[in-house]
Amino acid sequence: MLRDFNPMKIVRRIVNCAVAILAIVLLATVGAPSGAWAQTAAPTAAPIDAGQLDYQLGAGDKVRITVYGEPNLSGEFFVSSAGVISLPLVGDVKAAGLTVAAFQDAAQKALSDGYLKDPRVAAEVLTFRPFYILGEVMKPGTYPYTSGLTVLNAVATASGFTYRANKNVVFIKHNGETNEVKQELTPSTTVAPGDTIRIGERFF
């Protein structure tokens, strides 16, 4: 029996066991923080859609608001004619004239003022305020705005030009402004939410 005894084999086995144990410990140590943070770290606000970064909210916009961890405070809300969004708990929060990011900050500040500890709010425009089209189109009126809308798209939505329409120019009054601006009417002439479009009459 003593002749079969090999101390080197025993040493190698001990070393292999130690390496395996060390690998398990290192794996657990490296993996633990991500799991721990996943359970304890507060979520950050979702990134804002690039198309909404500079967009200023206004009356008629429909906004989805998510308050993380507070489903009863989340939902879909309209910007009122007074330019505010009425949120649960805090009431009216100014929205008109603010970008989506600025409104998120305002909502977080309102919720943190005695209601929630370190709230996280995300906002997204679901439906933009409508546009208005007047003048020499078949069906003048108010229509829903869609992203990337052009004047020609708007005219098509209003069932097209009348036979008297001047198809070379358009008059546009932007939301919140008092004066309309005369522009050349091209395929790329765009419309913004809340714009009033007027198609004039040709004189020949």
N, C-alpha and C positions, 0 to 999 in steps of 0.2 A: 504494500500500500504506500509506503513511503517513497518507493521509486517512482510511483505515478504522480506524486505531489510536485506541482509546477508553480512556484510563487509568481512567475511572470504572467501566467494566465489570470491569476487572481487579481494582480495589479491592473491588467488591461481591462478586466471586467469592472473593477471599481472606477477606473477612469471613464469608461463608456457610460456607466450609470450617472456619474457626476456631470458629464457633458449633457446628457439627456435632461437631467433635472435643471441644469442652468438654462438650457434652451427653453424649457417650459416656463421658468420664472421670468426670463426676458420677454417672451411672447405675451405673457399675462401683463407684465409691467407696461409694455408698449401699447397694448390694446386697451388697457383700462381707461386712460384719459378720455378717449373718444366716447366710450360708453357712458362715463360719468358726466361728461359735458352734455351728452344727448339728453340726460335726465334732468340736469340742473340748470343749464344755461338758458336764458330767456331768448326766444326767437326774435330775430330782427325783422323789420318791415320788408315786405317783398319788393323787388326792384320794380320801378315804374316803367310801363311800356314807353319805348322811345318816342312814339308818336304823340304821347301825352305830356312830355317833359315841359314844354313851354305853353301848353294849352291852359287858358285861364277859364275857370269855372264861371257859369252864369245861370240865370234863372231858366229852368226847364231841363237842365242836365240831370240825368239819372246816374247816381254814383253807388257802386258797391263798396261798403265799408266793412272791413274785418278787424275786430279787436281780438287779438290772439288770446285764447283761453277763456273768452267771454262770449259764447254764442248768443246769449240773450241781448248783447249790446251790438251785435253784428247784423247786417242786413242791407237792403237796397233802399236808397233815399233819394228824393228829388230836391234840387236847389229851388227854394221857394221864390216867389216874385219879389220878396224882400231881400233875396240874395243870401239866405241862410239855410243850413241843414239842421233839422231838429233831431238831435241824438237822444237816445234813452239816458237817463240819469242827469245829463248836463244841460239838456235843452238846446237852444239855438247856438250854432257855431257859424261864424261868418265864412262864406264860401265864395261868393261872387268876387271876381277880380283876383282870386288866388290861384296859383298853380296847384296841381294835384299834390305835389310835395309839400307846398306851404300849408295846404289844408290838412294833410296828415299831421304836420307838426302842431297846428292849432288844435286839432282834435285830441292829440296826445296830451298837450298842455292842459286842456279843459278836463280831461279824465283824471289827470294826475293831481288836480287841485282838490284834494280831499275825497276822491272817489276810489281810484285804483293806485297801487304802487307800481311804478315803472311800466305803464301801459305801452303796448306795441300796436300800432294802427297801420293798416294798409288800405289805400283807396284806389279805385279804378273807375273810369268813366264807362258806363255800360251803354248809355244812349245820349247822344249829343242833342243840345237844344235845336229846334227846327229852324229852317230857313224860310224866307217869304219871297214869293215871286209875283210881280205885278206887271201891268202894261200889256204889251202885245203878245200874249201867249194864250193858248186856247182855254186853259183852266187855271187862272190866277188863284193863289191861295197859299196855305201853309203846308209844308211837307217835311218829313223826317230827314235829318242830315245823315249822310254816310261819309265815311273817311275817304278823302281824295276827290270829293265832288267838284265838278267843273260847272261853268255856266251852261254849257251845252247839255250836260247831263241834267241839270236843273230844268232847262227848257223842255227836254224830252219827258221828264217827270210830269211837267205841266201840259203834256199832250202836244207840244210843239209850238212853233211860231204861228201867228195869224198872217194873213196875206199882206197886212200893212206893216209888218215888223221891220225895223232896221236891224239887219243881221250883222252889221259891222261894228257897232258899239254897244256898250251896256253901262248902266248906272248902278253902282253898288254902294249901299250904306252899311258900314260895319256895325255890329252890335255895340251899343253904348255911345255911338257917335251921332251927331245931328245932321251932318251934311253928307250927301251922296257924292261919289266920285265917278266921273266919266272915264271909261277905259275902252281900249280896243278889244273887241270880242274875237278871241282866238280859241282854238281847241284846248289850249292850256290855261285859259283864264279860270282861276279857281274861286271857290266859294268857301267861306268859313262858317262855322255854326252861328246861328243868329243873324246872318246877313239878310238884308233886304235887297233883292235884285229887281231892277226895273228895265224892261225892254221897251225902248222908245218906238215911235212911229216914223216911218220914212216919209219923205216929202216929195217923192218923184216916182 
